Amino acid sequence: MSGRAFDELLAYQRETEALAQVAGRLSWDQETVMPRGAAAQRAEEMGAMEAVLHARRTDPRVGDWLAAAEAPDDRGAAQLRLIRRDHARACAVPADLATALARLTSRAQGVWAEAREMSDFSLFAPVLDEVVRLKREEGAALARGGDVYDALLDGFEPGATAAELQAMFDEMRPRLVALRLRALDGPERAAVQGRFDAAEQMRLAREMAERFGYDFTRGRVDQAVHPFSSGSGDDVRITTRTAPDDPFNCLYSTIHEVGHACYEQGIDRALHMTPAGHGVSMGVHESQSRIYENQLGRSRAFCHFLYGRMRDTFGEIGVADEEAFYATVNRLHRGYIRTEADEVQYNLHVMLRFDLERALIAGDLQVADLEAAWNDRFADDFGYPVDRAANGVLQDVHWSVGLFGYFPTYALGNVYAGCLHAALRRAVPDLDAHLAEGEPGAATAWLRENVQRHGGLYAPREVIARACGAGPTAGPLLDYLDGKFGALYPA
Amino acid sequence: MSGRAFDELLAYQRETEALAQVAGRLSWDQETVMPRGAAAQRAEEMGAMEAVLHARRTDPRVGDWLAAAEAPDDRGAAQLRLIRRDHARACAVPADLATALARLTSRAQGVWAEAREMSDFSLFAPVLDEVVRLKREEGAALARGGDVYDALLDGFEPGATAAELQAMFDEMRPRLVALRLRALDGPERAAVQGRFDAAEQMRLAREMAERFGYDFTRGRVDQAVHPFSSGSGDDVRITTRTAPDDPFNCLYSTIHEVGHACYEQGIDRALHMTPAGHGVSMGVHESQSRIYENQLGRSRAFCHFLYGRMRDTFGEIGVADEEAFYATVNRLHRGYIRTEADEVQYNLHVMLRFDLERALIAGDLQVADLEAAWNDRFADDFGYPVDRAANGVLQDVHWSVGLFGYFPTYALGNVYAGCLHAALRRAVPDLDAHLAEGEPGAATAWLRENVQRHGGLYAPREVIARACGAGPTAGPLLDYLDGKFGALYPA
């Protein structure tokens, strides 16, 4: 009887997974190939898919099956845990609140885009105020008496708490600031110079994707306004973009998204189309994209290889030699924008948002005061004032679409990547020799074996602990950053 | 109360329409951009979408709403008619039969592809036998005591009967055969000569799409193995293909699909995402694609314009002059394949299939005897024997996926196109002057006004009757073919 309930539940869930994949494909379509006149119709199509998915997630039969089901083994138990969690979260939020949030955030995203275009926060503030209010309601419904922000965070990083992240960030902050100050004390190093043909950039990007293990028979690379990875199982697609004066944007966006995609492609085939058939959390996902992009892709050894390929492809690129190339790829630089920040300062951007969004959800900060709070904090952390709202409080889409609790997972991903990188170097001592040949396969194979194949079977911290032999701490990342940037920017 | 039932039903139906659009987009994706390794997963995704759609179509609430609903006006009455019809058809087929058919035809399509590859009908016969058996069951369930084949036909051409089509085809057959015999009496005219750059073909095809009124802000043109049109409302996409030695394949496939797409794009915006928001039948759909492709696109006047554009684009194309170009575009030629047939012989291909599939469904012909029956009939109709099964009974995908009753709508579309063309010429007497300038806008505007904008509001025959002042007959098509090909192939 209980075995039958388990089988029925998993079969039902498999259909839900298939439908969720369809919804994901629809988003991919929207960002890459959709005719622009189709936007309103597409919103209706997405809304209908979301309604179907929400109805399935909250279906009372799921509760009945969960009550009756008995897992045949550990994997089955993990599947039940994931379904139970998803069902509980979906059922906790009243249907009218979920609908109101979906409608509001759909509208708010448009308002945000316009406000950013005009660089005028006052246009966005009223709707953001509503979003914050509804997210607090949603968080309270999910928290069931616990911490509201933690309940939202848990949606992206199961098991994480703000207190634990706060402690981690408190440890990171002074060492990051010290590195930043030392690097930006003198004149900034120049970026690469030249015009870089878009088709050649894409060709090189596809080559890098292949080198880093992306399986093109189960995915594709397209151009879009924002780089992203989408889909699970046998259809995992990525996008990238090209800028004529900056080939690194395309190359490293591609390697970053390849990290996300390889995580999904690397999951044990037996888990495909099951609740455990996806990356387990945003933080672990980001650890894969970051380690591919930074610890591997921007390493001294890989830069040796890439420098040669860049010169083969583009000829003279305005960089004196290999050493200068490595320094350029890894230069620390001033800037307002998180997504353009370097390895060191990126985490400072995240901490700023983490503190502000917690204060908003707690009610300690009002939306009316958000822009001033942002500007003060930015000046404190980065040493120069924000020049305009579009470069400050309006730069990220996240809050407009209700993503509160998402930002800290970016920095957590860096911390995880630091831990994994240290363990990887111990496991593959001659890694640099491979990287210098343009062959990251020894690294990606280790990541697949120790992280990716597990999908959602283990909790995020457990994934890192199993791979590294110890739970995640900020130490390895900070040591890596000190070592790398200390050498690049000697005192 | 009854007004509320109507509103609730229409709102429910609107969501169903949105989900059906999503399923259609998924098929487009599969034929154009899907990574090849994703096929099995995609089958599962499509199956999940079909299950959702089937559950909605047979939902008992739809029956309750239909019983209670009162239409506010004629349009509302038409919507109710369409929903009632769809609900009744969906409910008539037992769920286990629908599932068995979906599974079987999914498998049969693969078997057919392999059998065609090997050109061996015996590989396909066993599974086709099962398909025929289940389609007879399905037809019987739909017919509720009426004619089984008519019940299947009704799914593609509401209101049409085999008897009526038979009478129409009996009238067409001798005049088509006479034209064919006269044209193919002497040596065949040559096709166009040369190698034609694929990118230039696509550029010219896109120009033609635009000239024929395709709205690129609400659609896109891609390359695929088979040309098709997909989607409704504000997202109607088409595909085409290029052959290096035959630019007409690409150009006329594009204009054909543009006809289908313009029908969907031309539907009154107020009908979008409603049951009446699609072309009303396969026959009327084909009338639009055919009149764009043949009566307009292959007209003497448009060929004048196209000849100039072809020479601008490709230089010398191995055709002596404009007159020879027109004769080449419209040459009648021997061949085994329906989709490559000319305007005259295409209908003979359809009639062959119509007679054979009716006999299969009636039980008068066994699958074991199908190949011999095909070959005999082909030799009778075309005057030469089929050389191999891949060029004969295995050439079309339709039967493998259970499309019985679909073929005759191709010829019916030609008949409708003949009627519409005669009415169009009366309404726009100076049409040739526009076509010679490469401007079919006067024709497409007339078709939009008189056919396309109505969507599914009127029954197929009524659409033609309203546009032409009289119900459809084969006379106008036959007169058009006699006039055109009689002049091209004088006795």
Boltz contact constraints between the chains, C-beta under 6 A:
constraints:
  - contact:
      token1: [A, 15]
      token2: [B, 48]
      max_distance: 6.0
  - contact:
      token1: [A, 18]
      token2: [B, 44]
      max_distance: 6.0
  - contact:
      token1: [A, 18]
      token2: [B, 45]
      max_distance: 6.0
  - contact:
      token1: [A, 18]
      token2: [B, 48]
      max_distance: 6.0
  - contact:
      token1: [A, 19]
      token2: [B, 48]
      max_distance: 6.0
  - contact:
      token1: [A, 21]
      token2: [B, 45]
      max_distance: 6.0
  - contact:
      token1: [A, 22]
      token2: [B, 45]
      max_distance: 6.0
  - contact:
      token1: [A, 35]
      token2: [B, 217]
      max_distance: 6.0
  - contact:
      token1: [A, 35]
      token2: [B, 218]
      max_distance: 6.0
  - contact:
      token1: [A, 35]
      token2: [B, 219]
      max_distance: 6.0
  - contact:
      token1: [A, 35]
      token2: [B, 220]
      max_distance: 6.0
  - contact:
      token1: [A, 36]
      token2: [B, 217]
      max_distance: 6.0
  - contact:
      token1: [A, 37]
      token2: [B, 217]
      max_distance: 6.0
  - contact:
      token1: [A, 37]
      token2: [B, 218]
      max_distance: 6.0
  - contact:
      token1: [A, 37]
      token2: [B, 234]
      max_distance: 6.0
  - contact:
      token1: [A, 38]
      token2: [B, 234]
      max_distance: 6.0
  - contact:
      token1: [A, 38]
      token2: [B, 235]
      max_distance: 6.0
  - contact:
      token1: [A, 41]
      token2: [B, 233]
      max_distance: 6.0
  - contact:
      token1: [A, 41]
      token2: [B, 234]
      max_distance: 6.0
  - contact:
      token1: [A, 41]
      token2: [B, 235]
      max_distance: 6.0
  - contact:
      token1: [A, 44]
      token2: [B, 18]
      max_distance: 6.0
  - contact:
      token1: [A, 45]
      token2: [B, 18]
      max_distance: 6.0
  - contact:
      token1: [A, 45]
      token2: [B, 21]
      max_distance: 6.0
  - contact:
      token1: [A, 45]
      token2: [B, 22]
      max_distance: 6.0
  - contact:
      token1: [A, 48]
      token2: [B, 15]
      max_distance: 6.0
  - contact:
      token1: [A, 48]
      token2: [B, 18]
      max_distance: 6.0
  - contact:
      token1: [A, 48]
      token2: [B, 19]
      max_distance: 6.0
  - contact:
      token1: [A, 52]
      token2: [B, 52]
      max_distance: 6.0
  - contact:
      token1: [A, 217]
      token2: [B, 35]
      max_distance: 6.0
  - contact:
      token1: [A, 217]
      token2: [B, 36]
      max_distance: 6.0
  - contact:
      token1: [A, 217]
      token2: [B, 37]
      max_distance: 6.0
  - contact:
      token1: [A, 218]
      token2: [B, 35]
      max_distance: 6.0
  - contact:
      token1: [A, 218]
      token2: [B, 37]
      max_distance: 6.0
  - contact:
      token1: [A, 219]
      token2: [B, 35]
      max_distance: 6.0
  - contact:
      token1: [A, 220]
      token2: [B, 35]
      max_distance: 6.0
  - contact:
      token1: [A, 233]
      token2: [B, 41]
      max_distance: 6.0
  - contact:
      token1: [A, 234]
      token2: [B, 37]
      max_distance: 6.0
  - contact:
      token1: [A, 234]
      token2: [B, 38]
      max_distance: 6.0
  - contact:
      token1: [A, 234]
      token2: [B, 41]
      max_distance: 6.0
  - contact:
      token1: [A, 235]
      token2: [B, 38]
      max_distance: 6.0
  - contact:
      token1: [A, 235]
      token2: [B, 41]
      max_distance: 6.0
